[in-house]
């Protein structure tokens, strides 16, 4: 029996090793997955929904409302002399909502697949897909490979490809580069909000309308609100944030200081935004009353989840100010 030369044996082993590496690269890590990846359409839709469920009422709908309310005040915020008709605006509504939801879905996939996020969700949101074992981190990553190009293509069709592209860059900075755990977290979120609001407004107003300088100032003010008050969402998540080492305002400044800071800025923005639109004294009432409600819940510390929901409602009230002005003045 002829003996193989050492060189030939090494070459055979190398080829075999490369084949195994390639096979490993394109083969799912079944050890990390409990259920098989094949699933019914109903199960798939439920899974997708549970990724974004908590962000729909607190993020997708308020951002969509901003775009639609801005369209109702288009002459004040764009170069268009007339606002779109109710029929046209109704037809654009699903597109506005989808733009917000699709980009949030990409963010949630990127965020919830991370090891530290899974640990945090086991404490704060144990019903999500990854903590419950309904999907693996590897499969979630593969979903992103399909979802990101799809969202970019749809955004291009809607005329907001630039906004979506920058949102995805911020998603990468926030999650994979761990910007969401650093002190720059709120700045990243504020920039993201500005892009969501700009995209929502452009879709709702129509691509023939261009946002005016006054409109961009209004969007910048909304980003200011995010930087200074959105920490209200961190009040209810302090246990999970502390576990993953995230540097949120309540953990950096302390619970009491952060609560008074958030409450103070909520009232400050209620006044400033009303002044920006030169509201009458009655016009100050609604944002101030809702702002006081938010401030009370925040300072009391007994209803942090409700404070977060009230903050989202206050946000929509502020978003409605230009529409109120265009209707009553």
N, C-alpha and C positions, 0 to 999 in steps of 0.2 A: 504494500500500500504506500502510495507516494505521499511523502510528508510535505505539507504546505510551508512555504517560506514565511519567516516572521513578518516581512513587509506585507505579504498578501493577507495574513491573518489580521494585522492591524487595519488594513484597508477594509476588510470585510466587517470588522467591528465598528469602524468609523461610519461605514455606510448604514449599518444596522442602527447605530446610535442616532444618526441623522433622521432615518425613517421614523424612529420612535419619537424624536422631538417634533417632527412635522405632524405625526399622528396625534401627539399630545396637544399640539397647538390648536388643531381643528376639532378635537373631540371634547364634548362637555365634561366638566369635572363632576361625574355622577356622585362621587362621595360627598360633595357639598350640597347635593340636591336630594331632597326627600321624595317629592312626587315626580313623575315623568313630565317632560316639558309639554307634551301634547295636551291641549285643553279645549273644552268647548267654547263657542263664541260667547255664550253667556258668562262663563267663568272668566274669560279673557277681559270682557267689558267690566265685570265687577272688580277685577284685579287692577285694571287701569284707573277706575274710579277711586279705589281706596288709596292709590298713590297720591291723588290730588284732593281728596275729599275735604280735608281740613282747610285747604287754601282757597276753595271755591267761594264760600261766603265772606271770607275775610280779605281776599286778594283779587280773585278773578272778577267777581261782581262789582266791587267798588271801582276798580280800574276801568271796567267796561262802562260803568255809570259816568265816570269822568268824561270819556270820549263822547258819549251820547248827549250829556248835558252841555258839553262844549259845543257840539254841533247845533244845539238849540240856541246857542248864543254866538253862532259863527261870525256875524259882523263885528263883534267885539274882540274876537280872538284870531281872526284870519283876514285875508284880503278879499273875502267874498262879501258881497253886499246883501245877500239873502241867505237865510238858513234853509237847509233841505226840508222838503215837505215831510209830513208825518209818514206817508207811504214809503218814500225813499229811505227815510231813517229806519223804519221798521225792517225794510229789506236788508239794511246794512248791519243791523243788530247782531245776527248770528255770526257775521264775519268778525265783528269787534270782540265778541265773547270768545270765539274760537282762537283768535290771535293771542289773547291773554291766557286761555287755558292751555293751549299747545306749548307755549313757552314755559309756563309753570310746570307742565308735565315733564319737560326736559330737565328743568331744575330739580324737580323732586326725584327723578330717576338718578341724577348725578349725586344728589345729597344723601338719599336714603340708603344707597348701596355701600357707603363708607363704613368701616368697622366702628368708628366712634359714634356715627349716627345711629347704627343699629343698637349700640349699647344705650344711647340716650333714649331712643324710641321704646326700648324695653321698659324704661321708667316712666316716660311721659306719654307715649302713644303706642301702647303694646298691641293695638289692633291693626297696625299697618302691615302690608304684605310681607316684608322681610322678617320682622320679629315673630310673625305667626308661622313662618316657614312655608308660605305658599309660593314663594319664588326665591331663587338663590341670587347672591350678588353677581355671580358670573352671568347668569341669564339677564339680569338687569342691565349689566354693561352691554350685552349684545343688543338688547332693545334700543339702547342709546345709539348704536351704530346705524340703526334703521330710522329712528325717530328724528335725529338731528337733521339729516339731509331732507327728510320729508317736511319738517317744519320750515326749513329754509326755503324750500321750493314753494310751499303754500304761501309763505310770507312774501316771496317775490311776486306771486300772482296777485296778492292783495296790495302790493306796492309799498310794503314796509320791510323789505329784505335787510336794509341797513340797520333798522332798529333790532330785528331778531338776531342779526349777526353779532352786534355788540352785546345783546343780552346773553348770548351763548358764551362770549368771551368773559363776561362778568361771572357767569355760572362756573366757568373753569377756575377763575381766580378765587371765587368764594369757596368752592368745594375741593377740587384737586390740589390747589395751592394753599388751602387752609386759611384763606383770607377771612372766612367766616368765624374763625376762632381768635382773630387778632383784633386790635383796637380799631383797625380800618373797616371792620365789618359794617358799621352803620353807613359809612361813606359808600361802600359798594352797593348796599341796599338802596340808598338814595339815588345813585346813578341809575340803577336798574329800574326804579320806579319812574324816573324821568323818561326813560326809553319806553316803558310800558304805556305811560300816559300819552307820550307823543305819538306812538303807533296807534293807540286807540282813537285819538283825536283825528289823525290823518284818515283813517279808514271811515270813521263816522261822518266827517265833514266832506269827504270825497277828495280824490287826488288832484282835482282841479283847484282846490283851495290850498293856499299856502299859509302856514301859521305865521302870524305877525309878530313883531317885536314885543308887543303887549302880551300876546299869547305865550311867548317863550318866558316872559317875566313871571306869568302866572304859573307855568310849569315849574320854574325855578323855585317859586315860593312853596309849591307842593313838595318839592325835594327837601326844602328847609324844614317842613313839618315832619318829614320822615326822619331826618337826621336827629331831630331834637325830641320827638315824642314816640316814635315807634317802639322804643324800649319797653313800652307798656306790655308788649307780648312776652318779654323776658321775665316779667314778674312771676308768672305762673309756671315757668320752666326752670326755676333756679336750681332745683335738685339735679335735673339732667344736665344742665349747663355746667354745673360744678363738677359733675362726674367726668365730663369730657374735657374739662379745662378751658372752656370757652370764656373769653374776656368780655362779658356783657356789662352794661352800666350798673345793674344792681350788685354784681359781684365785685366790680372794680371800686365803685364809690360807696357801696353799702346800700342796704335796702331802704332805710329812711331817707337818706339824701336823694337817692334816685327817684323815689316816689314824689317828693316835693318838687324836684326838678321837672319831671314829666308833667305834673299838675300845673306848674307855673307856665311852662311853654305852651300847654294846651290852651290856657286862657289868653296868653300873649298872641298866639296865632288867630284865635277867634276874633280878637279885636283888630289885629293888623289886616287880616284878609277882608274884613268888613270895610275897613278904612280904604283899602286898595280899590274897592269898587264904589267908594263914596256912598255907602249905604245910609239911609235915614236911621234915626234912632230905633225905629221898629225893625229895621233890617238887621241891626246888631243882635236882636233878641234871640233868634233861633240858634245861630252858632254859639252864642254865649250860654244859653240854657243847656244845650247839649254838651258844651265844653265843661260847664260846671258839674254836670252829671258824671262825666268822665273823671274829672279831677277829684270829686268826692269818693268815687269807687277806688281810685288809685291810692289816695291818701289813707282811706280807712283800712285797706289791706285785707278786707274780709271777702271780697268778690273779685279776685284777679281775673278769672275767666270771663266774668261779665264785663269787667272794665275793658278788656280787649275787644269784646263785641261792641260795646258802646263807643269805643274809639273808632271802630270801622264805620259805625253809623254817623258819628260826628264828622268823619272824613267826607262822607257823601254829602252831608249838609254843606260843608265848605265848598265842595265841588259844584254845588248847585247855585252858588252866589252869582256867577255871571249870567246864568239863565234867568234868575230872579230879576236881575237888573235889566236885562233885555226885554223882559215881559212887563215890568211895572214902571219903566222910566222912558 
